Amino acid sequence: MLKFVIPAIIVFFVVLFWEKINEIFYKKFNIKINLIVLLIFLIIVSLISALLYF
């Protein structure tokens, strides 16, 4: 039961405080975290499609 509840709580808090996390990350590294998330998502999708193709 805990292995389902704990990740759900973590995801909930990340979604709830996304703007604050993004603002802190932008102040420290001067780059939008949205771009990093988009890049990681595209890499994962391309890896999955490459694995399905071969």
mmJSON file of the N, C-alpha and C atoms, coordinates in Angstrom:
{"data_MODEL":{"atom_site":{
"group_PDB":["ATOM","ATOM","ATOM","ATOM","ATOM","ATOM","ATOM","ATOM","ATOM","ATOM","ATOM","ATOM","ATOM","ATOM","ATOM","ATOM","ATOM","ATOM","ATOM","ATOM","ATOM","ATOM","ATOM","ATOM","ATOM","ATOM","ATOM","ATOM","ATOM","ATOM","ATOM","ATOM","ATOM","ATOM","ATOM","ATOM","ATOM","ATOM","ATOM","ATOM","ATOM","ATOM","ATOM","ATOM","ATOM","ATOM","ATOM","ATOM","ATOM","ATOM","ATOM","ATOM","ATOM","ATOM","ATOM","ATOM","ATOM","ATOM","ATOM","ATOM","ATOM","ATOM","ATOM","ATOM","ATOM","ATOM","ATOM","ATOM","ATOM","ATOM","ATOM","ATOM","ATOM","ATOM","ATOM","ATOM","ATOM","ATOM","ATOM","ATOM","ATOM","ATOM","ATOM","ATOM","ATOM","ATOM","ATOM","ATOM","ATOM","ATOM","ATOM","ATOM","ATOM","ATOM","ATOM","ATOM","ATOM","ATOM","ATOM","ATOM","ATOM","ATOM","ATOM","ATOM","ATOM","ATOM","ATOM","ATOM","ATOM","ATOM","ATOM","ATOM","ATOM","ATOM","ATOM","ATOM","ATOM","ATOM","ATOM","ATOM","ATOM","ATOM","ATOM","ATOM","ATOM","ATOM","ATOM","ATOM","ATOM","ATOM","ATOM","ATOM","ATOM","ATOM","ATOM","ATOM","ATOM","ATOM","ATOM","ATOM","ATOM","ATOM","ATOM","ATOM","ATOM","ATOM","ATOM","ATOM","ATOM","ATOM","ATOM","ATOM","ATOM","ATOM","ATOM","ATOM","ATOM","ATOM","ATOM","ATOM","ATOM","ATOM"],
"id":[1,2,3,4,5,6,7,8,9,10,11,12,13,14,15,16,17,18,19,20,21,22,23,24,25,26,27,28,29,30,31,32,33,34,35,36,37,38,39,40,41,42,43,44,45,46,47,48,49,50,51,52,53,54,55,56,57,58,59,60,61,62,63,64,65,66,67,68,69,70,71,72,73,74,75,76,77,78,79,80,81,82,83,84,85,86,87,88,89,90,91,92,93,94,95,96,97,98,99,100,101,102,103,104,105,106,107,108,109,110,111,112,113,114,115,116,117,118,119,120,121,122,123,124,125,126,127,128,129,130,131,132,133,134,135,136,137,138,139,140,141,142,143,144,145,146,147,148,149,150,151,152,153,154,155,156,157,158,159,160,161,162],
"type_symbol":["N","C","C","N","C","C","N","C","C","N","C","C","N","C","C","N","C","C","N","C","C","N","C","C","N","C","C","N","C","C","N","C","C","N","C","C","N","C","C","N","C","C","N","C","C","N","C","C","N","C","C","N","C","C","N","C","C","N","C","C","N","C","C","N","C","C","N","C","C","N","C","C","N","C","C","N","C","C","N","C","C","N","C","C","N","C","C","N","C","C","N","C","C","N","C","C","N","C","C","N","C","C","N","C","C","N","C","C","N","C","C","N","C","C","N","C","C","N","C","C","N","C","C","N","C","C","N","C","C","N","C","C","N","C","C","N","C","C","N","C","C","N","C","C","N","C","C","N","C","C","N","C","C","N","C","C","N","C","C","N","C","C"],
"label_atom_id":["N","CA","C","N","CA","C","N","CA","C","N","CA","C","N","CA","C","N","CA","C","N","CA","C","N","CA","C","N","CA","C","N","CA","C","N","CA","C","N","CA","C","N","CA","C","N","CA","C","N","CA","C","N","CA","C","N","CA","C","N","CA","C","N","CA","C","N","CA","C","N","CA","C","N","CA","C","N","CA","C","N","CA","C","N","CA","C","N","CA","C","N","CA","C","N","CA","C","N","CA","C","N","CA","C","N","CA","C","N","CA","C","N","CA","C","N","CA","C","N","CA","C","N","CA","C","N","CA","C","N","CA","C","N","CA","C","N","CA","C","N","CA","C","N","CA","C","N","CA","C","N","CA","C","N","CA","C","N","CA","C","N","CA","C","N","CA","C","N","CA","C","N","CA","C","N","CA","C","N","CA","C","N","CA","C","N","CA","C"],
"label_alt_id":[null,null,null,null,null,null,null,null,null,null,null,null,null,null,null,null,null,null,null,null,null,null,null,null,null,null,null,null,null,null,null,null,null,null,null,null,null,null,null,null,null,null,null,null,null,null,null,null,null,null,null,null,null,null,null,null,null,null,null,null,null,null,null,null,null,null,null,null,null,null,null,null,null,null,null,null,null,null,null,null,null,null,null,null,null,null,null,null,null,null,null,null,null,null,null,null,null,null,null,null,null,null,null,null,null,null,null,null,null,null,null,null,null,null,null,null,null,null,null,null,null,null,null,null,null,null,null,null,null,null,null,null,null,null,null,null,null,null,null,null,null,null,null,null,null,null,null,null,null,null,null,null,null,null,null,null,null,null,null,null,null,null],
"label_comp_id":["MET","MET","MET","LEU","LEU","LEU","LYS","LYS","LYS","PHE","PHE","PHE","VAL","VAL","VAL","ILE","ILE","ILE","PRO","PRO","PRO","ALA","ALA","ALA","ILE","ILE","ILE","ILE","ILE","ILE","VAL","VAL","VAL","PHE","PHE","PHE","PHE","PHE","PHE","VAL","VAL","VAL","VAL","VAL","VAL","LEU","LEU","LEU","PHE","PHE","PHE","TRP","TRP","TRP","GLU","GLU","GLU","LYS","LYS","LYS","ILE","ILE","ILE","ASN","ASN","ASN","GLU","GLU","GLU","ILE","ILE","ILE","PHE","PHE","PHE","TYR","TYR","TYR","LYS","LYS","LYS","LYS","LYS","LYS","PHE","PHE","PHE","ASN","ASN","ASN","ILE","ILE","ILE","LYS","LYS","LYS","ILE","ILE","ILE","ASN","ASN","ASN","LEU","LEU","LEU","ILE","ILE","ILE","VAL","VAL","VAL","LEU","LEU","LEU","LEU","LEU","LEU","ILE","ILE","ILE","PHE","PHE","PHE","LEU","LEU","LEU","ILE","ILE","ILE","ILE","ILE","ILE","VAL","VAL","VAL","SER","SER","SER","LEU","LEU","LEU","ILE","ILE","ILE","SER","SER","SER","ALA","ALA","ALA","LEU","LEU","LEU","LEU","LEU","LEU","TYR","TYR","TYR","PHE","PHE","PHE"],
"label_asym_id":["A","A","A","A","A","A","A","A","A","A","A","A","A","A","A","A","A","A","A","A","A","A","A","A","A","A","A","A","A","A","A","A","A","A","A","A","A","A","A","A","A","A","A","A","A","A","A","A","A","A","A","A","A","A","A","A","A","A","A","A","A","A","A","A","A","A","A","A","A","A","A","A","A","A","A","A","A","A","A","A","A","A","A","A","A","A","A","A","A","A","A","A","A","A","A","A","A","A","A","A","A","A","A","A","A","A","A","A","A","A","A","A","A","A","A","A","A","A","A","A","A","A","A","A","A","A","A","A","A","A","A","A","A","A","A","A","A","A","A","A","A","A","A","A","A","A","A","A","A","A","A","A","A","A","A","A","A","A","A","A","A","A"],
"label_entity_id":["1","1","1","1","1","1","1","1","1","1","1","1","1","1","1","1","1","1","1","1","1","1","1","1","1","1","1","1","1","1","1","1","1","1","1","1","1","1","1","1","1","1","1","1","1","1","1","1","1","1","1","1","1","1","1","1","1","1","1","1","1","1","1","1","1","1","1","1","1","1","1","1","1","1","1","1","1","1","1","1","1","1","1","1","1","1","1","1","1","1","1","1","1","1","1","1","1","1","1","1","1","1","1","1","1","1","1","1","1","1","1","1","1","1","1","1","1","1","1","1","1","1","1","1","1","1","1","1","1","1","1","1","1","1","1","1","1","1","1","1","1","1","1","1","1","1","1","1","1","1","1","1","1","1","1","1","1","1","1","1","1","1"],
"label_seq_id":[1,1,1,2,2,2,3,3,3,4,4,4,5,5,5,6,6,6,7,7,7,8,8,8,9,9,9,10,10,10,11,11,11,12,12,12,13,13,13,14,14,14,15,15,15,16,16,16,17,17,17,18,18,18,19,19,19,20,20,20,21,21,21,22,22,22,23,23,23,24,24,24,25,25,25,26,26,26,27,27,27,28,28,28,29,29,29,30,30,30,31,31,31,32,32,32,33,33,33,34,34,34,35,35,35,36,36,36,37,37,37,38,38,38,39,39,39,40,40,40,41,41,41,42,42,42,43,43,43,44,44,44,45,45,45,46,46,46,47,47,47,48,48,48,49,49,49,50,50,50,51,51,51,52,52,52,53,53,53,54,54,54],
"pdbx_PDB_ins_code":[null,null,null,null,null,null,null,null,null,null,null,null,null,null,null,null,null,null,null,null,null,null,null,null,null,null,null,null,null,null,null,null,null,null,null,null,null,null,null,null,null,null,null,null,null,null,null,null,null,null,null,null,null,null,null,null,null,null,null,null,null,null,null,null,null,null,null,null,null,null,null,null,null,null,null,null,null,null,null,null,null,null,null,null,null,null,null,null,null,null,null,null,null,null,null,null,null,null,null,null,null,null,null,null,null,null,null,null,null,null,null,null,null,null,null,null,null,null,null,null,null,null,null,null,null,null,null,null,null,null,null,null,null,null,null,null,null,null,null,null,null,null,null,null,null,null,null,null,null,null,null,null,null,null,null,null,null,null,null,null,null,null],
"Cartn_x":[0.824,0.0,0.873,1.939,2.807,3.523,3.799,4.518,3.648,2.338,1.463,1.17,1.11,0.731,1.876,3.077,4.22,4.525,4.617,4.821,3.664,2.446,1.302,1.4,1.835,2.01,3.136,4.22,5.348,4.923,4.216,3.74,2.761,1.897,0.946,1.665,2.683,3.403,4.221,4.768,5.497,4.544,3.37,2.387,1.907,1.692,1.189,2.184,3.474,4.496,5.375,4.839,5.635,6.149,5.332,5.763,6.888,6.793,7.832,9.135,9.042,10.224,10.865,10.04,10.535,11.217,10.637,11.208,12.562,12.664,13.931,15.005,14.638,15.595,16.042,15.123,15.473,16.422,16.206,17.09,18.5,18.612,19.931,20.705,20.035,20.75,20.413,19.486,19.096,18.627,17.892,17.308,15.961,15.024,13.678,13.679,13.091,13.03,12.067,11.135,10.207,10.949,12.005,12.795,13.503,14.003,14.693,13.725,12.535,11.521,11.096,10.913,10.55,11.656,12.896,14.017,14.113,13.961,13.993,12.846,11.652,10.507,10.754,11.319,11.602,12.662,13.658,14.683,14.08,13.229,12.594,11.707,10.923,10.042,10.86,11.953,12.788,13.482,13.904,14.502,13.496,12.281,11.25,10.921,10.802,10.477,11.642,12.885,14.031,14.071,13.766,13.751,12.618,11.506,10.397,10.686,11.462,11.765,12.752,13.761,14.8,14.504],
"Cartn_y":[-1.194,0.0,1.264,1.241,2.421,2.692,1.632,1.847,2.553,2.649,3.418,4.803,4.912,6.173,7.179,6.754,7.675,8.325,7.576,8.258,9.173,8.801,9.662,10.979,10.928,12.152,13.002,12.373,13.109,13.795,13.076,13.666,14.805,14.63,15.676,16.944,16.812,17.991,18.645,17.854,18.438,19.241,18.697,19.43,20.666,20.551,21.665,22.822,22.509,23.543,23.703,23.371,23.42,24.826,25.831,27.201,27.639,27.306,27.677,26.938,25.654,24.873,25.465,25.812,26.384,27.729,28.536,29.847,29.72,28.811,28.594,28.089,27.153,26.593,27.66,28.553,29.612,30.629,30.927,31.879,31.314,30.008,29.424,29.195,28.62,28.183,28.981,29.92,30.789,30.003,28.94,28.157,27.64,27.61,27.145,25.628,25.138,23.706,23.037,23.805,23.25,22.734,23.438,22.995,21.681,21.535,20.311,19.138,19.357,18.294,17.903,18.867,18.584,17.806,18.172,17.476,16.027,15.81,14.453,13.625,14.222,13.516,13.109,14.003,13.682,12.593,12.604,11.565,10.212,10.169,8.911,8.378,9.253,8.82,8.318,8.991,8.535,7.224,7.022,5.739,4.599,4.839,3.808,3.482,4.499,4.237,3.528,3.86,3.18,1.715,1.463,0.078,-0.721,-0.099,-0.784,-1.021,-0.145,-0.273,-1.417,-1.553,-2.561,-3.824],
"Cartn_z":[0.0,0.0,0.0,0.777,0.852,-0.468,-1.228,-2.482,-3.517,-3.288,-4.161,-3.599,-2.294,-1.651,-1.683,-1.379,-1.301,-2.654,-3.764,-5.06,-5.443,-5.088,-5.385,-4.628,-3.385,-2.6,-3.181,-3.595,-4.183,-5.476,-6.34,-7.59,-7.3,-6.323,-5.956,-5.522,-4.681,-4.216,-5.333,-6.248,-7.378,-8.251,-8.521,-9.324,-8.586,-7.29,-6.502,-6.44,-6.285,-6.133,-7.375,-8.569,-9.798,-10.084,-9.936,-10.238,-9.296,-8.037,-7.078,-7.378,-7.736,-8.103,-9.349,-10.332,-11.575,-11.322,-10.449,-10.134,-9.43,-8.478,-7.762,-8.711,-9.58,-10.537,-11.531,-11.941,-12.882,-12.243,-10.971,-10.295,-10.127,-9.848,-9.62,-10.906,-11.92,-13.123,-14.371,-14.284,-15.386,-16.614,-16.372,-17.457,-16.969,-17.885,-17.524,-17.379,-16.311,-16.07,-17.052,-17.621,-18.597,-19.831,-20.225,-21.377,-21.08,-19.877,-19.494,-19.464,-18.909,-18.851,-20.259,-21.136,-22.524,-23.231,-23.01,-23.622,-23.128,-21.847,-21.293,-21.85,-21.96,-22.517,-23.969,-24.763,-26.157,-26.285,-25.43,-25.452,-25.098,-24.095,-23.699,-24.818,-25.438,-26.532,-27.718,-28.027,-29.154,-28.837,-27.607,-27.236,-27.32,-26.862,-26.925,-28.373,-29.209,-30.607,-31.305,-30.961,-31.549,-31.111,-29.859,-29.382,-30.019,-30.27,-30.926,-32.398,-33.015,-34.439,-34.694,-33.838,-34.073,-33.37],
"occupancy":[1.0,1.0,1.0,1.0,1.0,1.0,1.0,1.0,1.0,1.0,1.0,1.0,1.0,1.0,1.0,1.0,1.0,1.0,1.0,1.0,1.0,1.0,1.0,1.0,1.0,1.0,1.0,1.0,1.0,1.0,1.0,1.0,1.0,1.0,1.0,1.0,1.0,1.0,1.0,1.0,1.0,1.0,1.0,1.0,1.0,1.0,1.0,1.0,1.0,1.0,1.0,1.0,1.0,1.0,1.0,1.0,1.0,1.0,1.0,1.0,1.0,1.0,1.0,1.0,1.0,1.0,1.0,1.0,1.0,1.0,1.0,1.0,1.0,1.0,1.0,1.0,1.0,1.0,1.0,1.0,1.0,1.0,1.0,1.0,1.0,1.0,1.0,1.0,1.0,1.0,1.0,1.0,1.0,1.0,1.0,1.0,1.0,1.0,1.0,1.0,1.0,1.0,1.0,1.0,1.0,1.0,1.0,1.0,1.0,1.0,1.0,1.0,1.0,1.0,1.0,1.0,1.0,1.0,1.0,1.0,1.0,1.0,1.0,1.0,1.0,1.0,1.0,1.0,1.0,1.0,1.0,1.0,1.0,1.0,1.0,1.0,1.0,1.0,1.0,1.0,1.0,1.0,1.0,1.0,1.0,1.0,1.0,1.0,1.0,1.0,1.0,1.0,1.0,1.0,1.0,1.0,1.0,1.0,1.0,1.0,1.0,1.0],
"B_iso_or_equiv":[0.0,0.0,0.0,0.0,0.0,0.0,0.0,0.0,0.0,0.0,0.0,0.0,0.0,0.0,0.0,0.0,0.0,0.0,0.0,0.0,0.0,0.0,0.0,0.0,0.0,0.0,0.0,0.0,0.0,0.0,0.0,0.0,0.0,0.0,0.0,0.0,0.0,0.0,0.0,0.0,0.0,0.0,0.0,0.0,0.0,0.0,0.0,0.0,0.0,0.0,0.0,0.0,0.0,0.0,0.0,0.0,0.0,0.0,0.0,0.0,0.0,0.0,0.0,0.0,0.0,0.0,0.0,0.0,0.0,0.0,0.0,0.0,0.0,0.0,0.0,0.0,0.0,0.0,0.0,0.0,0.0,0.0,0.0,0.0,0.0,0.0,0.0,0.0,0.0,0.0,0.0,0.0,0.0,0.0,0.0,0.0,0.0,0.0,0.0,0.0,0.0,0.0,0.0,0.0,0.0,0.0,0.0,0.0,0.0,0.0,0.0,0.0,0.0,0.0,0.0,0.0,0.0,0.0,0.0,0.0,0.0,0.0,0.0,0.0,0.0,0.0,0.0,0.0,0.0,0.0,0.0,0.0,0.0,0.0,0.0,0.0,0.0,0.0,0.0,0.0,0.0,0.0,0.0,0.0,0.0,0.0,0.0,0.0,0.0,0.0,0.0,0.0,0.0,0.0,0.0,0.0,0.0,0.0,0.0,0.0,0.0,0.0],
"pdbx_formal_charge":[null,null,null,null,null,null,null,null,null,null,null,null,null,null,null,null,null,null,null,null,null,null,null,null,null,null,null,null,null,null,null,null,null,null,null,null,null,null,null,null,null,null,null,null,null,null,null,null,null,null,null,null,null,null,null,null,null,null,null,null,null,null,null,null,null,null,null,null,null,null,null,null,null,null,null,null,null,null,null,null,null,null,null,null,null,null,null,null,null,null,null,null,null,null,null,null,null,null,null,null,null,null,null,null,null,null,null,null,null,null,null,null,null,null,null,null,null,null,null,null,null,null,null,null,null,null,null,null,null,null,null,null,null,null,null,null,null,null,null,null,null,null,null,null,null,null,null,null,null,null,null,null,null,null,null,null,null,null,null,null,null,null],
"auth_seq_id":[1,1,1,2,2,2,3,3,3,4,4,4,5,5,5,6,6,6,7,7,7,8,8,8,9,9,9,10,10,10,11,11,11,12,12,12,13,13,13,14,14,14,15,15,15,16,16,16,17,17,17,18,18,18,19,19,19,20,20,20,21,21,21,22,22,22,23,23,23,24,24,24,25,25,25,26,26,26,27,27,27,28,28,28,29,29,29,30,30,30,31,31,31,32,32,32,33,33,33,34,34,34,35,35,35,36,36,36,37,37,37,38,38,38,39,39,39,40,40,40,41,41,41,42,42,42,43,43,43,44,44,44,45,45,45,46,46,46,47,47,47,48,48,48,49,49,49,50,50,50,51,51,51,52,52,52,53,53,53,54,54,54],
"auth_comp_id":["MET","MET","MET","LEU","LEU","LEU","LYS","LYS","LYS","PHE","PHE","PHE","VAL","VAL","VAL","ILE","ILE","ILE","PRO","PRO","PRO","ALA","ALA","ALA","ILE","ILE","ILE","ILE","ILE","ILE","VAL","VAL","VAL","PHE","PHE","PHE","PHE","PHE","PHE","VAL","VAL","VAL","VAL","VAL","VAL","LEU","LEU","LEU","PHE","PHE","PHE","TRP","TRP","TRP","GLU","GLU","GLU","LYS","LYS","LYS","ILE","ILE","ILE","ASN","ASN","ASN","GLU","GLU","GLU","ILE","ILE","ILE","PHE","PHE","PHE","TYR","TYR","TYR","LYS","LYS","LYS","LYS","LYS","LYS","PHE","PHE","PHE","ASN","ASN","ASN","ILE","ILE","ILE","LYS","LYS","LYS","ILE","ILE","ILE","ASN","ASN","ASN","LEU","LEU","LEU","ILE","ILE","ILE","VAL","VAL","VAL","LEU","LEU","LEU","LEU","LEU","LEU","ILE","ILE","ILE","PHE","PHE","PHE","LEU","LEU","LEU","ILE","ILE","ILE","ILE","ILE","ILE","VAL","VAL","VAL","SER","SER","SER","LEU","LEU","LEU","ILE","ILE","ILE","SER","SER","SER","ALA","ALA","ALA","LEU","LEU","LEU","LEU","LEU","LEU","TYR","TYR","TYR","PHE","PHE","PHE"],
"auth_asym_id":["A","A","A","A","A","A","A","A","A","A","A","A","A","A","A","A","A","A","A","A","A","A","A","A","A","A","A","A","A","A","A","A","A","A","A","A","A","A","A","A","A","A","A","A","A","A","A","A","A","A","A","A","A","A","A","A","A","A","A","A","A","A","A","A","A","A","A","A","A","A","A","A","A","A","A","A","A","A","A","A","A","A","A","A","A","A","A","A","A","A","A","A","A","A","A","A","A","A","A","A","A","A","A","A","A","A","A","A","A","A","A","A","A","A","A","A","A","A","A","A","A","A","A","A","A","A","A","A","A","A","A","A","A","A","A","A","A","A","A","A","A","A","A","A","A","A","A","A","A","A","A","A","A","A","A","A","A","A","A","A","A","A"],
"auth_atom_id":["N","CA","C","N","CA","C","N","CA","C","N","CA","C","N","CA","C","N","CA","C","N","CA","C","N","CA","C","N","CA","C","N","CA","C","N","CA","C","N","CA","C","N","CA","C","N","CA","C","N","CA","C","N","CA","C","N","CA","C","N","CA","C","N","CA","C","N","CA","C","N","CA","C","N","CA","C","N","CA","C","N","CA","C","N","CA","C","N","CA","C","N","CA","C","N","CA","C","N","CA","C","N","CA","C","N","CA","C","N","CA","C","N","CA","C","N","CA","C","N","CA","C","N","CA","C","N","CA","C","N","CA","C","N","CA","C","N","CA","C","N","CA","C","N","CA","C","N","CA","C","N","CA","C","N","CA","C","N","CA","C","N","CA","C","N","CA","C","N","CA","C","N","CA","C","N","CA","C","N","CA","C","N","CA","C","N","CA","C"],
"pdbx_PDB_model_num":[1,1,1,1,1,1,1,1,1,1,1,1,1,1,1,1,1,1,1,1,1,1,1,1,1,1,1,1,1,1,1,1,1,1,1,1,1,1,1,1,1,1,1,1,1,1,1,1,1,1,1,1,1,1,1,1,1,1,1,1,1,1,1,1,1,1,1,1,1,1,1,1,1,1,1,1,1,1,1,1,1,1,1,1,1,1,1,1,1,1,1,1,1,1,1,1,1,1,1,1,1,1,1,1,1,1,1,1,1,1,1,1,1,1,1,1,1,1,1,1,1,1,1,1,1,1,1,1,1,1,1,1,1,1,1,1,1,1,1,1,1,1,1,1,1,1,1,1,1,1,1,1,1,1,1,1,1,1,1,1,1,1]
}}}
